[in-house]
Amino acid sequence: MSHVNQNKSRVTSRVRRLKGQLDALERALEGDADCLDVLTQAAAIRGASQGLMVELLGDHLRQHVVAEKDEAVRESEADHVLQLVKRYLG
């Protein structure tokens, strides 16, 4: 079983929260909300997205890097994570 599936309820909860925040931003834009309210909502979305990424990345690191017994596989997984972090931060 995938580690993502093991934590499905936590991850799904974060995704639903993110979807709710995106819907709120759309409503704010459609309703001509104040600029500061729109920016605040956009910041909340970014925070929710980062929280989701941290949770997924942490689970992946624990499962596929830290717990991996085979050194070659561990190195390969670490390289994959590094490339992902570079794309995420870039």
HTML snippet that shows the backbone in 3Dmol.js (N, CA, C, O; Angstrom):
<script src="https://3Dmol.org/build/3Dmol-min.js"></script>
<div id="view" style="width:600px;height:400px;position:relative"></div>
<script>
const pdb = `
ATOM      1  N   MET A   1       0.854  -1.189   0.000  1.00  0.00           N
ATOM      2  CA  MET A   1       0.000   0.000   0.000  1.00  0.00           C
ATOM      3  C   MET A   1       0.892   1.241   0.000  1.00  0.00           C
ATOM      4  O   MET A   1       1.883   1.306   0.727  1.00  0.00           O
ATOM      5  N   SER A   2       0.536   2.193  -0.800  1.00  0.00           N
ATOM      6  CA  SER A   2       1.269   3.452  -0.893  1.00  0.00           C
ATOM      7  C   SER A   2       1.155   4.241   0.414  1.00  0.00           C
ATOM      8  O   SER A   2       0.113   4.225   1.070  1.00  0.00           O
ATOM      9  N   HIS A   3       2.222   4.919   0.776  1.00  0.00           N
ATOM     10  CA  HIS A   3       2.163   5.736   1.993  1.00  0.00           C
ATOM     11  C   HIS A   3       1.146   6.858   1.857  1.00  0.00           C
ATOM     12  O   HIS A   3       0.613   7.332   2.860  1.00  0.00           O
ATOM     13  N   VAL A   4       0.869   7.288   0.636  1.00  0.00           N
ATOM     14  CA  VAL A   4      -0.161   8.321   0.427  1.00  0.00           C
ATOM     15  C   VAL A   4      -1.521   7.764   0.842  1.00  0.00           C
ATOM     16  O   VAL A   4      -2.317   8.463   1.468  1.00  0.00           O
ATOM     17  N   ASN A   5      -1.784   6.504   0.491  1.00  0.00           N
ATOM     18  CA  ASN A   5      -3.050   5.882   0.860  1.00  0.00           C
ATOM     19  C   ASN A   5      -3.160   5.639   2.362  1.00  0.00           C
ATOM     20  O   ASN A   5      -4.260   5.655   2.915  1.00  0.00           O
ATOM     21  N   GLN A   6      -2.036   5.417   3.018  1.00  0.00           N
ATOM     22  CA  GLN A   6      -2.051   5.199   4.465  1.00  0.00           C
ATOM     23  C   GLN A   6      -2.513   6.455   5.203  1.00  0.00           C
ATOM     24  O   GLN A   6      -3.113   6.358   6.274  1.00  0.00           O
ATOM     25  N   ASN A   7      -2.240   7.616   4.646  1.00  0.00           N
ATOM     26  CA  ASN A   7      -2.599   8.889   5.272  1.00  0.00           C
ATOM     27  C   ASN A   7      -3.683   9.602   4.471  1.00  0.00           C
ATOM     28  O   ASN A   7      -3.761  10.830   4.470  1.00  0.00           O
ATOM     29  N   LYS A   8      -4.506   8.830   3.799  1.00  0.00           N
ATOM     30  CA  LYS A   8      -5.487   9.383   2.870  1.00  0.00           C
ATOM     31  C   LYS A   8      -6.404  10.410   3.532  1.00  0.00           C
ATOM     32  O   LYS A   8      -6.678  11.453   2.939  1.00  0.00           O
ATOM     33  N   SER A   9      -6.880  10.138   4.739  1.00  0.00           N
ATOM     34  CA  SER A   9      -7.832  11.058   5.363  1.00  0.00           C
ATOM     35  C   SER A   9      -7.178  12.405   5.680  1.00  0.00           C
ATOM     36  O   SER A   9      -7.802  13.449   5.485  1.00  0.00           O
ATOM     37  N   ARG A  10      -5.937  12.399   6.163  1.00  0.00           N
ATOM     38  CA  ARG A  10      -5.243  13.669   6.444  1.00  0.00           C
ATOM     39  C   ARG A  10      -4.983  14.451   5.164  1.00  0.00           C
ATOM     40  O   ARG A  10      -5.213  15.659   5.106  1.00  0.00           O
ATOM     41  N   VAL A  11      -4.506  13.759   4.150  1.00  0.00           N
ATOM     42  CA  VAL A  11      -4.182  14.415   2.885  1.00  0.00           C
ATOM     43  C   VAL A  11      -5.464  14.925   2.214  1.00  0.00           C
ATOM     44  O   VAL A  11      -5.502  16.043   1.701  1.00  0.00           O
ATOM     45  N   THR A  12      -6.487  14.108   2.223  1.00  0.00           N
ATOM     46  CA  THR A  12      -7.761  14.511   1.628  1.00  0.00           C
ATOM     47  C   THR A  12      -8.334  15.724   2.343  1.00  0.00           C
ATOM     48  O   THR A  12      -8.887  16.618   1.704  1.00  0.00           O
ATOM     49  N   SER A  13      -8.206  15.759   3.650  1.00  0.00           N
ATOM     50  CA  SER A  13      -8.675  16.910   4.420  1.00  0.00           C
ATOM     51  C   SER A  13      -7.948  18.185   3.993  1.00  0.00           C
ATOM     52  O   SER A  13      -8.565  19.240   3.846  1.00  0.00           O
ATOM     53  N   ARG A  14      -6.651  18.080   3.798  1.00  0.00           N
ATOM     54  CA  ARG A  14      -5.881  19.247   3.345  1.00  0.00           C
ATOM     55  C   ARG A  14      -6.308  19.685   1.947  1.00  0.00           C
ATOM     56  O   ARG A  14      -6.401  20.881   1.672  1.00  0.00           O
ATOM     57  N   VAL A  15      -6.564  18.728   1.073  1.00  0.00           N
ATOM     58  CA  VAL A  15      -6.997  19.053  -0.294  1.00  0.00           C
ATOM     59  C   VAL A  15      -8.356  19.737  -0.258  1.00  0.00           C
ATOM     60  O   VAL A  15      -8.581  20.712  -0.975  1.00  0.00           O
ATOM     61  N   ARG A  16      -9.258  19.233   0.569  1.00  0.00           N
ATOM     62  CA  ARG A  16     -10.586  19.861   0.677  1.00  0.00           C
ATOM     63  C   ARG A  16     -10.485  21.286   1.222  1.00  0.00           C
ATOM     64  O   ARG A  16     -11.194  22.184   0.768  1.00  0.00           O
ATOM     65  N   ARG A  17      -9.610  21.483   2.186  1.00  0.00           N
ATOM     66  CA  ARG A  17      -9.400  22.829   2.724  1.00  0.00           C
ATOM     67  C   ARG A  17      -8.875  23.758   1.632  1.00  0.00           C
ATOM     68  O   ARG A  17      -9.315  24.901   1.509  1.00  0.00           O
ATOM     69  N   LEU A  18      -7.945  23.261   0.855  1.00  0.00           N
ATOM     70  CA  LEU A  18      -7.375  24.045  -0.240  1.00  0.00           C
ATOM     71  C   LEU A  18      -8.448  24.375  -1.279  1.00  0.00           C
ATOM     72  O   LEU A  18      -8.517  25.506  -1.760  1.00  0.00           O
ATOM     73  N   LYS A  19      -9.287  23.389  -1.626  1.00  0.00           N
ATOM     74  CA  LYS A  19     -10.373  23.639  -2.574  1.00  0.00           C
ATOM     75  C   LYS A  19     -11.329  24.698  -2.025  1.00  0.00           C
ATOM     76  O   LYS A  19     -11.782  25.567  -2.771  1.00  0.00           O
ATOM     77  N   GLY A  20     -11.635  24.634  -0.741  1.00  0.00           N
ATOM     78  CA  GLY A  20     -12.513  25.633  -0.134  1.00  0.00           C
ATOM     79  C   GLY A  20     -11.917  27.028  -0.207  1.00  0.00           C
ATOM     80  O   GLY A  20     -12.624  28.004  -0.457  1.00  0.00           O
ATOM     81  N   GLN A  21     -10.619  27.114   0.011  1.00  0.00           N
ATOM     82  CA  GLN A  21      -9.964  28.414  -0.065  1.00  0.00           C
ATOM     83  C   GLN A  21      -9.940  28.939  -1.496  1.00  0.00           C
ATOM     84  O   GLN A  21     -10.098  30.140  -1.714  1.00  0.00           O
ATOM     85  N   LEU A  22      -9.746  28.062  -2.464  1.00  0.00           N
ATOM     86  CA  LEU A  22      -9.795  28.483  -3.862  1.00  0.00           C
ATOM     87  C   LEU A  22     -11.195  28.966  -4.233  1.00  0.00           C
ATOM     88  O   LEU A  22     -11.349  29.971  -4.927  1.00  0.00           O
ATOM     89  N   ASP A  23     -12.210  28.247  -3.768  1.00  0.00           N
ATOM     90  CA  ASP A  23     -13.593  28.677  -4.024  1.00  0.00           C
ATOM     91  C   ASP A  23     -13.859  30.041  -3.388  1.00  0.00           C
ATOM     92  O   ASP A  23     -14.517  30.892  -3.987  1.00  0.00           O
ATOM     93  N   ALA A  24     -13.347  30.244  -2.180  1.00  0.00           N
ATOM     94  CA  ALA A  24     -13.535  31.522  -1.501  1.00  0.00           C
ATOM     95  C   ALA A  24     -12.852  32.650  -2.267  1.00  0.00           C
ATOM     96  O   ALA A  24     -13.384  33.756  -2.355  1.00  0.00           O
ATOM     97  N   LEU A  25     -11.686  32.373  -2.814  1.00  0.00           N
ATOM     98  CA  LEU A  25     -10.987  33.385  -3.606  1.00  0.00           C
ATOM     99  C   LEU A  25     -11.789  33.713  -4.862  1.00  0.00           C
ATOM    100  O   LEU A  25     -11.922  34.881  -5.226  1.00  0.00           O
ATOM    101  N   GLU A  26     -12.315  32.705  -5.516  1.00  0.00           N
ATOM    102  CA  GLU A  26     -13.126  32.938  -6.708  1.00  0.00           C
ATOM    103  C   GLU A  26     -14.353  33.790  -6.370  1.00  0.00           C
ATOM    104  O   GLU A  26     -14.687  34.724  -7.099  1.00  0.00           O
ATOM    105  N   ARG A  27     -15.015  33.461  -5.266  1.00  0.00           N
ATOM    106  CA  ARG A  27     -16.182  34.246  -4.850  1.00  0.00           C
ATOM    107  C   ARG A  27     -15.784  35.685  -4.535  1.00  0.00           C
ATOM    108  O   ARG A  27     -16.509  36.622  -4.870  1.00  0.00           O
ATOM    109  N   ALA A  28     -14.642  35.857  -3.898  1.00  0.00           N
ATOM    110  CA  ALA A  28     -14.175  37.204  -3.565  1.00  0.00           C
ATOM    111  C   ALA A  28     -13.919  38.015  -4.837  1.00  0.00           C
ATOM    112  O   ALA A  28     -14.263  39.195  -4.906  1.00  0.00           O
ATOM    113  N   LEU A  29     -13.323  37.387  -5.825  1.00  0.00           N
ATOM    114  CA  LEU A  29     -13.046  38.078  -7.085  1.00  0.00           C
ATOM    115  C   LEU A  29     -14.335  38.398  -7.840  1.00  0.00           C
ATOM    116  O   LEU A  29     -14.487  39.483  -8.402  1.00  0.00           O
ATOM    117  N   GLU A  30     -15.247  37.451  -7.843  1.00  0.00           N
ATOM    118  CA  GLU A  30     -16.527  37.680  -8.524  1.00  0.00           C
ATOM    119  C   GLU A  30     -17.369  38.732  -7.807  1.00  0.00           C
ATOM    120  O   GLU A  30     -18.170  39.424  -8.435  1.00  0.00           O
ATOM    121  N   GLY A  31     -17.188  38.850  -6.506  1.00  0.00           N
ATOM    122  CA  GLY A  31     -17.979  39.786  -5.721  1.00  0.00           C
ATOM    123  C   GLY A  31     -17.311  41.133  -5.526  1.00  0.00           C
ATOM    124  O   GLY A  31     -17.757  41.933  -4.704  1.00  0.00           O
ATOM    125  N   ASP A  32     -16.248  41.392  -6.271  1.00  0.00           N
ATOM    126  CA  ASP A  32     -15.527  42.667  -6.161  1.00  0.00           C
ATOM    127  C   ASP A  32     -15.068  42.943  -4.731  1.00  0.00           C
ATOM    128  O   ASP A  32     -15.253  44.045  -4.213  1.00  0.00           O
ATOM    129  N   ALA A  33     -14.479  41.948  -4.107  1.00  0.00           N
ATOM    130  CA  ALA A  33     -13.979  42.089  -2.741  1.00  0.00           C
ATOM    131  C   ALA A  33     -12.836  43.090  -2.684  1.00  0.00           C
ATOM    132  O   ALA A  33     -12.208  43.404  -3.695  1.00  0.00           O
ATOM    133  N   ASP A  34     -12.589  43.569  -1.510  1.00  0.00           N
ATOM    134  CA  ASP A  34     -11.487  44.487  -1.254  1.00  0.00           C
ATOM    135  C   ASP A  34     -10.160  43.811  -1.623  1.00  0.00           C
ATOM    136  O   ASP A  34      -9.996  42.608  -1.421  1.00  0.00           O
ATOM    137  N   CYS A  35      -9.241  44.572  -2.149  1.00  0.00           N
ATOM    138  CA  CYS A  35      -7.941  44.069  -2.588  1.00  0.00           C
ATOM    139  C   CYS A  35      -7.212  43.331  -1.468  1.00  0.00           C
ATOM    140  O   CYS A  35      -6.632  42.271  -1.701  1.00  0.00           O
ATOM    141  N   LEU A  36      -7.237  43.874  -0.272  1.00  0.00           N
ATOM    142  CA  LEU A  36      -6.547  43.252   0.852  1.00  0.00           C
ATOM    143  C   LEU A  36      -7.172  41.895   1.194  1.00  0.00           C
ATOM    144  O   LEU A  36      -6.459  40.963   1.565  1.00  0.00           O
ATOM    145  N   ASP A  37      -8.486  41.782   1.074  1.00  0.00           N
ATOM    146  CA  ASP A  37      -9.150  40.503   1.314  1.00  0.00           C
ATOM    147  C   ASP A  37      -8.732  39.460   0.283  1.00  0.00           C
ATOM    148  O   ASP A  37      -8.525  38.295   0.623  1.00  0.00           O
ATOM    149  N   VAL A  38      -8.608  39.872  -0.965  1.00  0.00           N
ATOM    150  CA  VAL A  38      -8.183  38.966  -2.027  1.00  0.00           C
ATOM    151  C   VAL A  38      -6.745  38.506  -1.784  1.00  0.00           C
ATOM    152  O   VAL A  38      -6.439  37.320  -1.915  1.00  0.00           O
ATOM    153  N   LEU A  39      -5.875  39.432  -1.434  1.00  0.00           N
ATOM    154  CA  LEU A  39      -4.484  39.086  -1.156  1.00  0.00           C
ATOM    155  C   LEU A  39      -4.369  38.158   0.049  1.00  0.00           C
ATOM    156  O   LEU A  39      -3.564  37.225   0.048  1.00  0.00           O
ATOM    157  N   THR A  40      -5.167  38.414   1.064  1.00  0.00           N
ATOM    158  CA  THR A  40      -5.166  37.564   2.253  1.00  0.00           C
ATOM    159  C   THR A  40      -5.605  36.149   1.899  1.00  0.00           C
ATOM    160  O   THR A  40      -5.015  35.175   2.367  1.00  0.00           O
ATOM    161  N   GLN A  41      -6.634  36.036   1.079  1.00  0.00           N
ATOM    162  CA  GLN A  41      -7.108  34.721   0.660  1.00  0.00           C
ATOM    163  C   GLN A  41      -6.047  34.017  -0.176  1.00  0.00           C
ATOM    164  O   GLN A  41      -5.836  32.814  -0.019  1.00  0.00           O
ATOM    165  N   ALA A  42      -5.378  34.748  -1.060  1.00  0.00           N
ATOM    166  CA  ALA A  42      -4.311  34.155  -1.873  1.00  0.00           C
ATOM    167  C   ALA A  42      -3.166  33.657  -0.985  1.00  0.00           C
ATOM    168  O   ALA A  42      -2.587  32.605  -1.253  1.00  0.00           O
ATOM    169  N   ALA A  43      -2.843  34.401   0.059  1.00  0.00           N
ATOM    170  CA  ALA A  43      -1.801  33.973   0.997  1.00  0.00           C
ATOM    171  C   ALA A  43      -2.228  32.711   1.745  1.00  0.00           C
ATOM    172  O   ALA A  43      -1.409  31.827   1.996  1.00  0.00           O
ATOM    173  N   ALA A  44      -3.498  32.629   2.097  1.00  0.00           N
ATOM    174  CA  ALA A  44      -4.008  31.434   2.782  1.00  0.00           C
ATOM    175  C   ALA A  44      -3.910  30.216   1.866  1.00  0.00           C
ATOM    176  O   ALA A  44      -3.590  29.117   2.320  1.00  0.00           O
ATOM    177  N   ILE A  45      -4.184  30.408   0.592  1.00  0.00           N
ATOM    178  CA  ILE A  45      -4.086  29.312  -0.379  1.00  0.00           C
ATOM    179  C   ILE A  45      -2.642  28.841  -0.492  1.00  0.00           C
ATOM    180  O   ILE A  45      -2.370  27.640  -0.523  1.00  0.00           O
ATOM    181  N   ARG A  46      -1.736  29.780  -0.552  1.00  0.00           N
ATOM    182  CA  ARG A  46      -0.323  29.408  -0.636  1.00  0.00           C
ATOM    183  C   ARG A  46       0.091  28.615   0.599  1.00  0.00           C
ATOM    184  O   ARG A  46       0.798  27.613   0.487  1.00  0.00           O
ATOM    185  N   GLY A  47      -0.345  29.057   1.772  1.00  0.00           N
ATOM    186  CA  GLY A  47      -0.018  28.341   3.001  1.00  0.00           C
ATOM    187  C   GLY A  47      -0.596  26.939   3.013  1.00  0.00           C
ATOM    188  O   GLY A  47       0.070  25.993   3.433  1.00  0.00           O
ATOM    189  N   ALA A  48      -1.831  26.798   2.554  1.00  0.00           N
ATOM    190  CA  ALA A  48      -2.463  25.477   2.509  1.00  0.00           C
ATOM    191  C   ALA A  48      -1.742  24.567   1.523  1.00  0.00           C
ATOM    192  O   ALA A  48      -1.555  23.381   1.793  1.00  0.00           O
ATOM    193  N   SER A  49      -1.346  25.107   0.399  1.00  0.00           N
ATOM    194  CA  SER A  49      -0.623  24.333  -0.599  1.00  0.00           C
ATOM    195  C   SER A  49       0.734  23.882  -0.055  1.00  0.00           C
ATOM    196  O   SER A  49       1.143  22.738  -0.252  1.00  0.00           O
ATOM    197  N   GLN A  50       1.407  24.771   0.614  1.00  0.00           N
ATOM    198  CA  GLN A  50       2.703  24.418   1.200  1.00  0.00           C
ATOM    199  C   GLN A  50       2.537  23.372   2.298  1.00  0.00           C
ATOM    200  O   GLN A  50       3.361  22.465   2.418  1.00  0.00           O
ATOM    201  N   GLY A  51       1.494  23.489   3.089  1.00  0.00           N
ATOM    202  CA  GLY A  51       1.243  22.497   4.128  1.00  0.00           C
ATOM    203  C   GLY A  51       1.004  21.118   3.535  1.00  0.00           C
ATOM    204  O   GLY A  51       1.493  20.118   4.060  1.00  0.00           O
ATOM    205  N   LEU A  52       0.254  21.062   2.443  1.00  0.00           N
ATOM    206  CA  LEU A  52       0.019  19.800   1.756  1.00  0.00           C
ATOM    207  C   LEU A  52       1.334  19.231   1.230  1.00  0.00           C
ATOM    208  O   LEU A  52       1.606  18.041   1.387  1.00  0.00           O
ATOM    209  N   MET A  53       2.139  20.072   0.615  1.00  0.00           N
ATOM    210  CA  MET A  53       3.419  19.623   0.073  1.00  0.00           C
ATOM    211  C   MET A  53       4.331  19.097   1.177  1.00  0.00           C
ATOM    212  O   MET A  53       4.971  18.060   1.008  1.00  0.00           O
ATOM    213  N   VAL A  54       4.397  19.799   2.298  1.00  0.00           N
ATOM    214  CA  VAL A  54       5.244  19.374   3.413  1.00  0.00           C
ATOM    215  C   VAL A  54       4.796  18.017   3.935  1.00  0.00           C
ATOM    216  O   VAL A  54       5.623  17.148   4.207  1.00  0.00           O
ATOM    217  N   GLU A  55       3.490  17.835   4.075  1.00  0.00           N
ATOM    218  CA  GLU A  55       2.976  16.548   4.553  1.00  0.00           C
ATOM    219  C   GLU A  55       3.330  15.418   3.594  1.00  0.00           C
ATOM    220  O   GLU A  55       3.821  14.372   4.021  1.00  0.00           O
ATOM    221  N   LEU A  56       3.085  15.619   2.305  1.00  0.00           N
ATOM    222  CA  LEU A  56       3.392  14.591   1.314  1.00  0.00           C
ATOM    223  C   LEU A  56       4.893  14.314   1.235  1.00  0.00           C
ATOM    224  O   LEU A  56       5.317  13.160   1.169  1.00  0.00           O
ATOM    225  N   LEU A  57       5.673  15.361   1.242  1.00  0.00           N
ATOM    226  CA  LEU A  57       7.122  15.211   1.156  1.00  0.00           C
ATOM    227  C   LEU A  57       7.685  14.516   2.395  1.00  0.00           C
ATOM    228  O   LEU A  57       8.553  13.650   2.286  1.00  0.00           O
ATOM    229  N   GLY A  58       7.192  14.895   3.562  1.00  0.00           N
ATOM    230  CA  GLY A  58       7.649  14.255   4.794  1.00  0.00           C
ATOM    231  C   GLY A  58       7.359  12.767   4.802  1.00  0.00           C
ATOM    232  O   GLY A  58       8.216  11.960   5.164  1.00  0.00           O
ATOM    233  N   ASP A  59       6.142  12.404   4.400  1.00  0.00           N
ATOM    234  CA  ASP A  59       5.790  10.984   4.321  1.00  0.00           C
ATOM    235  C   ASP A  59       6.689  10.256   3.327  1.00  0.00           C
ATOM    236  O   ASP A  59       7.160   9.150   3.593  1.00  0.00           O
ATOM    237  N   HIS A  60       6.919  10.886   2.184  1.00  0.00           N
ATOM    238  CA  HIS A  60       7.760  10.264   1.161  1.00  0.00           C
ATOM    239  C   HIS A  60       9.191  10.075   1.674  1.00  0.00           C
ATOM    240  O   HIS A  60       9.781   9.009   1.495  1.00  0.00           O
ATOM    241  N   LEU A  61       9.735  11.092   2.302  1.00  0.00           N
ATOM    242  CA  LEU A  61      11.097  10.991   2.834  1.00  0.00           C
ATOM    243  C   LEU A  61      11.213   9.857   3.853  1.00  0.00           C
ATOM    244  O   LEU A  61      12.151   9.060   3.805  1.00  0.00           O
ATOM    245  N   ARG A  62      10.254   9.794   4.771  1.00  0.00           N
ATOM    246  CA  ARG A  62      10.302   8.741   5.788  1.00  0.00           C
ATOM    247  C   ARG A  62      10.195   7.349   5.160  1.00  0.00           C
ATOM    248  O   ARG A  62      10.913   6.430   5.553  1.00  0.00           O
ATOM    249  N   GLN A  63       9.310   7.204   4.200  1.00  0.00           N
ATOM    250  CA  GLN A  63       9.047   5.892   3.615  1.00  0.00           C
ATOM    251  C   GLN A  63      10.121   5.464   2.620  1.00  0.00           C
ATOM    252  O   GLN A  63      10.563   4.315   2.645  1.00  0.00           O
ATOM    253  N   HIS A  64      10.544   6.373   1.749  1.00  0.00           N
ATOM    254  CA  HIS A  64      11.383   5.986   0.620  1.00  0.00           C
ATOM    255  C   HIS A  64      12.852   6.385   0.739  1.00  0.00           C
ATOM    256  O   HIS A  64      13.668   5.976  -0.087  1.00  0.00           O
ATOM    257  N   VAL A  65      13.193   7.164   1.736  1.00  0.00           N
ATOM    258  CA  VAL A  65      14.601   7.535   1.911  1.00  0.00           C
ATOM    259  C   VAL A  65      15.103   7.008   3.255  1.00  0.00           C
ATOM    260  O   VAL A  65      16.028   6.198   3.299  1.00  0.00           O
ATOM    261  N   VAL A  66      14.507   7.457   4.328  1.00  0.00           N
ATOM    262  CA  VAL A  66      14.986   7.093   5.662  1.00  0.00           C
ATOM    263  C   VAL A  66      14.837   5.592   5.919  1.00  0.00           C
ATOM    264  O   VAL A  66      15.768   4.962   6.419  1.00  0.00           O
ATOM    265  N   ALA A  67      13.690   5.015   5.587  1.00  0.00           N
ATOM    266  CA  ALA A  67      13.428   3.608   5.898  1.00  0.00           C
ATOM    267  C   ALA A  67      13.984   2.638   4.847  1.00  0.00           C
ATOM    268  O   ALA A  67      13.959   1.425   5.053  1.00  0.00           O
ATOM    269  N   GLU A  68      14.478   3.158   3.741  1.00  0.00           N
ATOM    270  CA  GLU A  68      14.982   2.296   2.665  1.00  0.00           C
ATOM    271  C   GLU A  68      16.283   1.630   3.088  1.00  0.00           C
ATOM    272  O   GLU A  68      17.228   2.297   3.509  1.00  0.00           O
ATOM    273  N   LYS A  69      16.320   0.312   2.972  1.00  0.00           N
ATOM    274  CA  LYS A  69      17.510  -0.457   3.376  1.00  0.00           C
ATOM    275  C   LYS A  69      18.596  -0.463   2.301  1.00  0.00           C
ATOM    276  O   LYS A  69      19.785  -0.445   2.619  1.00  0.00           O
ATOM    277  N   ASP A  70      18.196  -0.487   1.051  1.00  0.00           N
ATOM    278  CA  ASP A  70      19.140  -0.562  -0.066  1.00  0.00           C
ATOM    279  C   ASP A  70      19.747   0.825  -0.307  1.00  0.00           C
ATOM    280  O   ASP A  70      19.034   1.773  -0.636  1.00  0.00           O
ATOM    281  N   GLU A  71      21.059   0.931  -0.141  1.00  0.00           N
ATOM    282  CA  GLU A  71      21.730   2.226  -0.256  1.00  0.00           C
ATOM    283  C   GLU A  71      21.575   2.852  -1.638  1.00  0.00           C
ATOM    284  O   GLU A  71      21.392   4.065  -1.746  1.00  0.00           O
ATOM    285  N   ALA A  72      21.644   2.057  -2.682  1.00  0.00           N
ATOM    286  CA  ALA A  72      21.509   2.586  -4.042  1.00  0.00           C
ATOM    287  C   ALA A  72      20.107   3.152  -4.257  1.00  0.00           C
ATOM    288  O   ALA A  72      19.948   4.218  -4.852  1.00  0.00           O
ATOM    289  N   VAL A  73      19.104   2.445  -3.778  1.00  0.00           N
ATOM    290  CA  VAL A  73      17.725   2.927  -3.908  1.00  0.00           C
ATOM    291  C   VAL A  73      17.546   4.189  -3.078  1.00  0.00           C
ATOM    292  O   VAL A  73      16.924   5.152  -3.526  1.00  0.00           O
ATOM    293  N   ARG A  74      18.092   4.182  -1.873  1.00  0.00           N
ATOM    294  CA  ARG A  74      18.004   5.354  -0.997  1.00  0.00           C
ATOM    295  C   ARG A  74      18.623   6.578  -1.660  1.00  0.00           C
ATOM    296  O   ARG A  74      18.046   7.664  -1.615  1.00  0.00           O
ATOM    297  N   GLU A  75      19.787   6.412  -2.272  1.00  0.00           N
ATOM    298  CA  GLU A  75      20.458   7.518  -2.978  1.00  0.00           C
ATOM    299  C   GLU A  75      19.613   8.008  -4.148  1.00  0.00           C
ATOM    300  O   GLU A  75      19.474   9.213  -4.363  1.00  0.00           O
ATOM    301  N   SER A  76      19.054   7.075  -4.895  1.00  0.00           N
ATOM    302  CA  SER A  76      18.215   7.436  -6.034  1.00  0.00           C
ATOM    303  C   SER A  76      16.977   8.202  -5.574  1.00  0.00           C
ATOM    304  O   SER A  76      16.617   9.217  -6.170  1.00  0.00           O
ATOM    305  N   GLU A  77      16.334   7.724  -4.526  1.00  0.00           N
ATOM    306  CA  GLU A  77      15.151   8.399  -3.992  1.00  0.00           C
ATOM    307  C   GLU A  77      15.507   9.788  -3.475  1.00  0.00           C
ATOM    308  O   GLU A  77      14.754  10.740  -3.680  1.00  0.00           O
ATOM    309  N   ALA A  78      16.643   9.905  -2.811  1.00  0.00           N
ATOM    310  CA  ALA A  78      17.083  11.211  -2.315  1.00  0.00           C
ATOM    311  C   ALA A  78      17.298  12.171  -3.483  1.00  0.00           C
ATOM    312  O   ALA A  78      16.942  13.346  -3.393  1.00  0.00           O
ATOM    313  N   ASP A  79      17.874  11.683  -4.570  1.00  0.00           N
ATOM    314  CA  ASP A  79      18.061  12.519  -5.766  1.00  0.00           C
ATOM    315  C   ASP A  79      16.720  12.956  -6.348  1.00  0.00           C
ATOM    316  O   ASP A  79      16.556  14.105  -6.760  1.00  0.00           O
ATOM    317  N   HIS A  80      15.759  12.026  -6.378  1.00  0.00           N
ATOM    318  CA  HIS A  80      14.427  12.382  -6.877  1.00  0.00           C
ATOM    319  C   HIS A  80      13.785  13.474  -6.020  1.00  0.00           C
ATOM    320  O   HIS A  80      13.181  14.413  -6.538  1.00  0.00           O
ATOM    321  N   VAL A  81      13.925  13.334  -4.719  1.00  0.00           N
ATOM    322  CA  VAL A  81      13.357  14.334  -3.811  1.00  0.00           C
ATOM    323  C   VAL A  81      14.037  15.679  -4.029  1.00  0.00           C
ATOM    324  O   VAL A  81      13.372  16.715  -4.048  1.00  0.00           O
ATOM    325  N   LEU A  82      15.335  15.669  -4.191  1.00  0.00           N
ATOM    326  CA  LEU A  82      16.062  16.915  -4.418  1.00  0.00           C
ATOM    327  C   LEU A  82      15.585  17.597  -5.698  1.00  0.00           C
ATOM    328  O   LEU A  82      15.390  18.812  -5.714  1.00  0.00           O
ATOM    329  N   GLN A  83      15.397  16.835  -6.758  1.00  0.00           N
ATOM    330  CA  GLN A  83      14.887  17.406  -8.006  1.00  0.00           C
ATOM    331  C   GLN A  83      13.481  17.977  -7.818  1.00  0.00           C
ATOM    332  O   GLN A  83      13.162  19.040  -8.352  1.00  0.00           O
ATOM    333  N   LEU A  84      12.652  17.279  -7.066  1.00  0.00           N
ATOM    334  CA  LEU A  84      11.304  17.764  -6.788  1.00  0.00           C
ATOM    335  C   LEU A  84      11.342  19.071  -6.003  1.00  0.00           C
ATOM    336  O   LEU A  84      10.602  20.004  -6.312  1.00  0.00           O
ATOM    337  N   VAL A  85      12.188  19.137  -5.007  1.00  0.00           N
ATOM    338  CA  VAL A  85      12.310  20.362  -4.195  1.00  0.00           C
ATOM    339  C   VAL A  85      12.796  21.522  -5.060  1.00  0.00           C
ATOM    340  O   VAL A  85      12.323  22.649  -4.909  1.00  0.00           O
ATOM    341  N   LYS A  86      13.726  21.258  -5.950  1.00  0.00           N
ATOM    342  CA  LYS A  86      14.217  22.298  -6.855  1.00  0.00           C
ATOM    343  C   LYS A  86      13.087  22.828  -7.743  1.00  0.00           C
ATOM    344  O   LYS A  86      12.961  24.038  -7.931  1.00  0.00           O
ATOM    345  N   ARG A  87      12.263  21.920  -8.290  1.00  0.00           N
ATOM    346  CA  ARG A  87      11.125  22.349  -9.117  1.00  0.00           C
ATOM    347  C   ARG A  87      10.116  23.136  -8.276  1.00  0.00           C
ATOM    348  O   ARG A  87       9.575  24.148  -8.722  1.00  0.00           O
ATOM    349  N   TYR A  88       9.877  22.664  -7.077  1.00  0.00           N
ATOM    350  CA  TYR A  88       8.884  23.312  -6.196  1.00  0.00           C
ATOM    351  C   TYR A  88       9.329  24.724  -5.805  1.00  0.00           C
ATOM    352  O   TYR A  88       8.527  25.658  -5.796  1.00  0.00           O
ATOM    353  N   LEU A  89      10.602  24.864  -5.485  1.00  0.00           N
ATOM    354  CA  LEU A  89      11.116  26.157  -5.036  1.00  0.00           C
ATOM    355  C   LEU A  89      11.483  27.076  -6.188  1.00  0.00           C
ATOM    356  O   LEU A  89      11.581  28.290  -6.016  1.00  0.00           O
ATOM    357  N   GLY A  90      11.686  26.490  -7.370  1.00  0.00           N
ATOM    358  CA  GLY A  90      12.132  27.266  -8.523  1.00  0.00           C
ATOM    359  C   GLY A  90      11.034  27.983  -9.150  1.00  0.00           C
ATOM    360  O   GLY A  90      11.241  28.686 -10.139  1.00  0.00           O
TER     361      GLY A  90
END
`;
const viewer = $3Dmol.createViewer("view");
viewer.addModel(pdb, "pdb");
viewer.setStyle({}, {cartoon: {color: "spectrum"}});
viewer.zoomTo();
viewer.render();
</script>
